[in-house]
Amino acid sequence: MTKITRVWLGVVVALAVSVSGGLFAQAGDPQRAVDDAYQKFRNLKEGKNADYIPALAKVDPNLYGIALVTVDGKVITAGDVKTEVSIQSISKVFTMAQVVQEQGLEAIEKRIGVDATGARFNSIIAVEGVRTVVGTGAPEMNPLVNPGAISATSMVRGSSADEVWNKIIGIHNDFAGRSLSVLQDVYKSEADTNQRNQAIGALMLAYGYIKDNWQQAVDLYTRQCSIGVNAQDLATMAATLAFGGTNPVTKKQVMDPSKVPGVLAVMATAGLYDDSGKWLYHTGLPAKSGVGGGIIAVSRSLQEIIVAILFVAMFGFGPFAGAVTLAFATIGFLSKLLAEDIEDIDPAQAEAIRATGASWLQWLSYGIQPQVMARLIGLSLYRLDINFRESAVLGIVGAGGIGDTLNTAFARYEYDIAAAVLLIIIGIVTVAEYSSGLIRARVQ
């Protein structure tokens, strides 16, 4: 999709609420905001279905839905959010995520590049114009245009096509929070008409971006583009990026938080191809479009590491800045989510306690506390897990914590100390995860 107005079968926005609730506090009622957006654009009839893939030309162009997923897994929707369409180029984001998760951010940057081409998504001229001898300099391409995406698919590790595919569909499933499947009619239609992508695959092999078996790379790329998703799936996938790689619905850590910003950076500069600048100018949001009709966008909140830098500037280096950061994040996190839980309290139960002549303390203890306690325990344990992970990295910016000790040890080549610290981190996180899992199971 080279124009954002071409056909909006599903408009999908994922919003990560800040720990202090700032974004939602400014936005007011999120359901109303989604409903207003839905009404504003429901009569938009610009553009037309893509027809270079015959199966896409048959999709109902009137399909339209908006889904928004928040940091606590709350799903807000309007319109048709259940009808599946093919994910198409949005899949490039998550296959890139798989490569980055396996091999690190530098793997993509060195093999493919992370620069916008300024050309169409399937441009062959762009490949000729920016090609370098791979390994001698960063090629000026990215994994969100077809040549880079096919190359990225070829980078997913596996001893067979089935093993590679299982990884690709697996990470899509994890981001979506459910098992997805290929729309076979779309796959067949696209495989029968993907001669240009086959040419691109052969060209990328010739120039060293693909190391071997370009035919397999093109076939798996075609298959990943044919995965069926609905608007709610896409919103959940985008929200997982917004939430630092953790699926806010399933709570599964899908991607290392430190690797997410690299994915978002490429989405910002190349997610809508030669119109990426226009999109970013008007929205300020990393996004990715797909010719199947979907658009995902990610709005992230202020992250703890940024807050830590601010507190370091206020209080100086040391663990105090880190402790204040985690306290600030924890209070905001729990206050925001418990405030939503309080809205769901059954007033009849509370009033029944009050009617017995109970004091305000008894009313609170027997009418309110039982309705929120289970969620409070669960959220507290979940936040504890987050704080253990955060404390290991806040020290890198001078906010104390284990990360500071680890960073110093590496700087001084004291690898025995570094190894001991890493073992301590692994031990603490393992014990915390096991303990919290037991308690959560008991609460449930």
C-alpha positions in Angstrom: 0.0 0.0 0.0 1.8 3.1 -1.2 -1.0 5.6 -0.3 -2.6 5.6 3.1 -6.0 6.4 1.5 -6.0 3.5 -0.8 -8.3 1.1 1.0 -8.8 0.8 4.7 -10.3 -2.6 5.3 -9.1 -2.5 8.9 -7.7 0.5 10.7 -5.8 -0.6 13.7 -4.2 1.5 16.5 -2.4 0.2 19.5 -1.9 2.6 22.4 0.3 1.9 25.4 -0.9 3.9 28.4 1.8 5.6 30.4 2.4 4.3 33.9 0.9 7.5 35.3 -2.1 7.3 33.1 -1.2 10.5 31.3 -2.2 9.5 27.8 -5.6 8.3 28.8 -6.1 11.2 31.2 -5.6 13.5 28.2 -7.6 11.4 25.8 -10.7 11.2 28.2 -13.0 8.3 27.4 -11.1 5.9 25.0 -14.2 4.2 23.8 -15.7 7.6 22.8 -12.4 8.4 21.0 -12.5 5.2 19.0 -16.2 5.6 18.2 -15.6 9.2 17.1 -12.7 8.1 14.8 -14.9 5.3 13.4 -17.7 7.7 12.6 -15.3 10.2 11.1 -13.9 7.8 8.5 -16.7 5.3 7.9 -17.8 6.9 4.7 -14.3 7.3 3.2 -14.4 5.7 -0.2 -11.1 6.7 -1.7 -8.8 4.2 -3.4 -9.6 0.6 -4.4 -8.6 -2.9 -3.6 -5.3 -4.1 -4.9 -5.8 -6.3 -7.9 -2.3 -7.4 -8.8 -3.1 -10.3 -6.4 -6.4 -11.6 -7.8 -7.7 -12.8 -4.4 -7.4 -9.3 -2.9 -9.6 -7.9 -5.6 -12.4 -10.0 -4.3 -12.3 -8.8 -0.7 -15.3 -6.7 0.4 -14.0 -3.1 0.3 -16.6 -2.0 2.9 -15.0 -4.0 5.7 -14.0 -1.5 8.3 -13.1 -1.7 12.0 -10.9 0.0 14.6 -9.3 -1.7 17.6 -7.2 -0.3 20.3 -5.4 -2.3 23.0 -4.0 -0.7 26.1 -1.1 -1.6 28.3 -3.3 -3.6 30.7 -4.8 -5.7 27.9 -8.1 -3.8 27.6 -9.5 -4.1 24.1 -11.6 -1.2 22.8 -13.3 -1.6 19.4 -15.7 -0.2 16.9 -17.0 -1.7 13.7 -16.0 -5.1 12.2 -13.0 -6.3 14.2 -13.5 -10.0 13.7 -13.5 -10.6 9.9 -10.1 -11.8 8.8 -8.0 -10.4 5.9 -4.5 -11.3 4.9 -1.8 -9.5 6.9 0.3 -8.9 3.8 3.2 -6.4 4.4 2.4 -5.9 8.1 4.0 -9.4 8.5 7.4 -7.9 7.6 7.5 -6.2 11.0 7.2 -9.4 12.9 9.5 -11.5 10.8 12.0 -8.6 11.3 11.3 -9.0 15.0 12.1 -12.7 14.8 15.5 -12.1 13.1 16.3 -9.3 15.6 15.3 -11.5 18.6 17.5 -14.4 17.3 20.5 -12.5 16.0 20.4 -9.0 17.4 19.8 -5.5 15.9 23.1 -5.4 14.1 22.2 -8.5 12.0 19.5 -6.6 10.2 21.5 -3.4 9.9 24.6 -5.0 8.5 22.9 -7.5 6.1 19.9 -5.4 4.8 20.2 -1.9 6.2 17.7 0.3 8.1 17.4 3.3 5.7 14.3 4.4 3.8 14.7 3.8 0.1 12.3 6.6 -1.0 11.0 4.2 -3.6 8.0 2.0 -4.1 7.7 -1.1 -1.9 8.7 -3.5 -4.7 11.2 -1.4 -6.5 14.0 -3.2 -8.3 15.7 0.1 -9.3 16.1 0.8 -5.6 18.1 -2.4 -5.2 20.4 -1.4 -8.0 20.7 2.1 -6.8 21.9 1.3 -3.2 23.6 -2.0 -3.5 26.9 -2.4 -1.8 29.2 -5.4 -1.3 27.6 -6.8 1.8 30.0 -6.7 4.8 31.9 -3.6 3.5 29.3 -1.0 4.5 25.7 -0.7 5.6 23.4 -1.1 2.6 20.8 1.6 2.3 17.7 -0.6 2.4 15.3 -1.8 5.1 13.4 -5.0 5.9 10.0 -3.4 5.3 10.3 -3.1 1.5 9.9 -6.3 -0.5 13.7 -6.9 -1.3 14.6 -6.4 2.3 11.7 -8.3 3.6 12.4 -11.4 1.5 16.0 -11.2 2.6 14.9 -10.9 6.3 12.8 -14.1 5.8 15.9 -15.8 4.5 17.7 -14.9 7.7 15.3 -16.8 10.0 17.4 -19.7 11.2 16.3 -23.3 10.6 17.5 -26.5 9.1 14.4 -26.9 6.9 11.6 -24.8 5.4 9.2 -26.3 8.0 11.5 -25.2 10.9 11.8 -21.7 9.6 8.1 -21.5 9.0 7.3 -22.7 12.5 9.4 -19.8 13.8 7.7 -17.3 11.6 4.1 -18.3 12.4 5.1 -18.9 16.0 6.2 -15.3 16.6 3.1 -14.0 14.8 1.0 -16.2 17.1 2.8 -14.9 20.2 2.3 -11.3 19.1 -1.4 -11.8 18.3 -2.0 -13.9 21.4 -3.7 -16.7 19.5 -3.1 -19.3 16.8 -3.2 -17.8 13.3 -3.5 -19.6 10.0 -2.7 -19.0 6.4 -5.6 -18.0 4.1 -5.0 -20.7 1.5 -6.9 -18.9 -1.3 -4.7 -15.8 -0.9 -1.6 -17.9 -0.7 -2.3 -19.7 -3.9 -3.3 -16.5 -5.7 -0.2 -14.7 -4.6 2.1 -17.6 -5.3 0.7 -17.8 -8.9 1.4 -14.1 -9.5 4.6 -13.3 -7.6 7.0 -13.4 -10.5 8.3 -9.9 -9.6 9.1 -11.1 -6.0 10.8 -14.2 -7.5 13.0 -11.9 -9.6 13.8 -9.8 -6.5 14.7 -12.9 -4.6 17.1 -14.0 -7.4 18.6 -10.5 -7.5 19.1 -10.4 -3.7 20.9 -13.8 -3.9 23.1 -12.4 -6.7 24.1 -9.4 -4.6 24.7 -11.4 -1.4 21.7 -10.3 0.7 20.3 -13.8 0.5 22.9 -16.5 1.1 21.2 -19.5 -0.5 17.8 -20.9 -1.6 16.1 -17.7 -2.7 13.1 -19.8 -3.8 12.4 -20.9 -0.3 12.7 -17.4 1.0 10.2 -16.1 -1.6 7.8 -19.0 -0.9 7.9 -18.5 2.9 7.6 -14.7 2.4 4.5 -15.3 0.3 3.1 -17.6 2.9 3.6 -15.1 5.8 1.9 -12.4 3.8 -1.1 -14.7 3.5 -1.6 -15.2 7.3 -5.2 -14.3 8.2 -5.7 -11.6 10.9 -8.5 -9.4 12.1 -8.4 -5.8 13.4 -8.2 -7.0 17.0 -5.3 -9.3 16.2 -3.4 -6.5 14.6 -4.1 -4.2 17.5 -2.8 -6.8 20.0 0.3 -7.3 17.9 1.0 -3.6 17.7 0.3 -3.2 21.5 2.9 -5.9 22.2 5.5 -3.7 20.6 4.1 -0.7 22.4 4.4 -2.6 25.7 8.1 -3.3 25.2 7.7 -6.8 23.7 5.2 -8.1 26.3 1.8 -9.1 25.0 -0.6 -7.1 27.2 -3.4 -9.6 26.8 -1.5 -12.9 27.4 1.3 -11.3 29.5 3.8 -13.4 27.5 7.3 -11.8 26.9 7.6 -12.2 23.2 10.6 -10.0 22.5 13.5 -8.5 24.4 12.5 -5.0 25.4 15.9 -3.6 24.4 15.3 -4.7 20.8 11.9 -3.2 20.3 13.1 0.4 19.7 15.0 -0.8 16.6 11.8 -2.3 15.1 9.8 0.9 15.8 12.5 3.0 14.3 12.3 1.2 10.9 8.5 1.4 11.1 8.7 5.1 11.6 11.0 5.7 8.7 9.7 3.1 6.2 6.5 1.6 7.5 4.4 3.3 4.8 7.2 3.3 2.1 7.5 6.5 0.1 4.6 8.0 2.1 6.3 7.3 5.5 7.4 10.9 5.8 3.9 12.2 5.3 2.4 9.8 7.8 5.0 10.6 10.4 4.6 14.3 9.8 0.9 14.2 10.5 0.8 11.5 13.2 4.2 11.1 14.8 3.5 7.4 15.2 5.6 4.4 14.0 3.2 2.4 11.7 3.0 -0.3 9.1 0.4 -0.7 6.3 -0.5 -3.8 4.4 -2.1 -4.1 1.0 -4.6 -6.5 2.6 -6.2 -3.4 4.2 -4.7 -3.3 7.7 -2.7 -0.5 9.3 -1.1 -0.7 12.7 0.3 2.2 14.7 2.1 2.3 18.0 1.9 5.0 20.6 4.3 4.4 23.5 4.4 5.9 26.9 7.3 7.3 28.9 9.5 4.4 29.6 11.2 3.7 33.0 14.7 4.2 31.7 13.8 7.8 30.6 12.3 8.5 34.0 15.5 7.1 35.6 17.6 9.6 33.6 15.4 12.4 34.9 15.8 11.2 38.5 19.6 10.8 38.1 19.7 14.4 37.0 17.7 15.4 40.1 19.3 13.2 42.7 22.7 12.2 41.2 24.1 8.8 40.5 23.2 5.9 42.8 20.5 3.4 43.8 18.3 6.1 45.2 17.4 7.4 41.7 16.6 3.8 40.7 14.5 3.1 43.7 12.5 6.4 43.1 12.0 5.4 39.5 10.6 2.0 40.3 8.4 3.4 43.0 7.1 6.1 40.7 6.4 3.5 38.0 4.8 1.0 40.4 2.4 3.5 42.0 1.3 4.9 38.7 0.9 1.4 37.2 -1.2 0.0 40.1 -3.2 3.2 40.5 -4.2 3.3 36.9 -5.2 -0.4 36.7 -6.9 -0.5 40.1 -8.9 2.6 39.2 -10.4 0.7 36.3 -11.0 -2.3 38.5 -12.9 -0.1 41.0 -15.2 1.0 38.3 -16.3 -2.6 37.9 -17.2 -3.1 41.6 -20.6 -4.5 42.2 -22.4 -1.7 44.1 -25.1 -4.1 45.3 -22.6 -6.1 47.3 -21.2 -2.9 48.9 -24.6 -1.6 49.7 -25.7 -4.9 51.3 -22.8 -4.6 53.7 -23.7 -0.9 54.4 -27.4 -1.9 55.1 -26.3 -4.1 58.0 -25.2 -1.0 59.8 -21.5 -1.7 59.3 -19.0 1.0 60.0 -17.1 2.5 57.0 -14.1 0.3 57.9 -16.2 -2.8 57.9 -17.9 -1.7 54.6 -14.5 -1.2 53.1 -13.2 -4.5 54.4 -16.2 -6.7 53.5 -17.8 -4.8 50.7 -14.9 -3.5 48.6 -11.7 -5.3 49.5 -12.9 -8.8 48.4 -13.8 -7.5 45.0 -10.4 -6.0 44.3 -8.0 -8.1 46.4 -7.4 -10.8 43.9 -6.6 -8.3 41.1 -4.4 -6.3 43.5 -2.3 -9.4 44.3 -2.1 -10.4 40.7 -1.1 -6.9 39.5 1.4 -6.5 42.4 3.2 -9.8 41.5 3.2 -8.8 37.8 4.7 -5.5 38.6 7.3 -7.2 40.8 8.3 -9.3 37.9 8.7 -6.1 35.8 10.7 -4.3 38.5 13.2 -7.2 38.7 13.8 -6.9 35.0 13.9 -3.1 35.1 16.4 -3.0 38.0 18.9 -5.0 36.0 19.1 -2.2 33.3 18.5 1.1 35.2 22.0 1.0 36.6 23.3 1.5 33.0 22.1 5.1 33.1 23.5 5.6 36.6 20.4 4.7 38.6 22.1 2.1 40.8 20.8 -1.4 40.8 22.5 -4.6 39.5 23.0 -3.2 36.1 25.5 -0.6 37.4 27.6 -3.3 39.1 27.5 -5.4 35.9 28.5 -2.5 33.7 31.4 -1.6 36.0 32.6 -5.1 36.0 32.7 -5.4 32.2 34.4 -2.0 32.0 37.2 -3.2 34.3 37.5 -6.6 32.6 36.4 -8.3 35.9 34.6 -11.1 34.1 34.5 -13.3 37.3 32.5 -10.6 39.0 30.3 -10.1 35.9 29.6 -13.8 35.7 28.7 -13.9 39.4 26.3 -10.9 38.9 24.7 -12.6 35.9 24.1 -15.8 37.9 22.6 -13.7 40.7 20.2 -12.0 38.2 19.2 -15.4 36.7 18.6 -16.8 40.2 16.6 -13.8 41.4 14.4 -13.7 38.3 13.9 -17.5 38.3 12.9 -17.6 41.9 10.6 -14.5 41.5 8.9 -16.0 38.4 8.4 -19.4 40.0 7.1 -17.8 43.2 4.8 -15.4 41.5 3.5 -18.2 39.2 2.5 -20.3 42.2 0.8 -17.4 44.0 -1.1 -16.4 40.8 -2.3 -19.9 40.3 -3.5 -20.1 43.9 -5.3 -16.7 43.6 -7.0 -17.8 40.4 
